[in-house]
Amino acid sequence: MNTESNETTYEKCHFTCVYCGFDGRTFDAWMQLSIDHIRPRSCGGTDEPNNRVAACGSCNSLTSRMTFAPEASRAEMLEKKRQYVAESRRNYYKVWAEKVMPRYLERPLLPLA
């Protein structure tokens, strides 16, 4: 099996989530990057370099349960994952803007211990 290190995968993807564009070049942001298998292992995906990309933790979590037909190409799977992430982010942003943000702006910050 031809595998590559996580660092090599991150470099190949320019330390950027291939789904949402999250920039992982600072230390704290880099800590949020993970490896996504384009064709999930649960659908027969391998750890081969062409099946590995950098993804932020949020996108990796969002796409983790997606399934694909055996004949789906790499490009088709990437496009479906990107579309799903974009749609999910729009929906989550709407919920956040309507329900979370207004309350957050009105409450005091907790004191530091």
Secondary structure, DSSP 4 states (H G I P E B T S, - for coil): -----HHHHHHHTTTB-TTT--B--SHHHHTTEEEEESS-GGGT----GGGEEEEEHHHHHHHTT----TT--HHHHHHHHHHHHHHHHHHHHHHIIIIIHHHHHHSPPPPP-
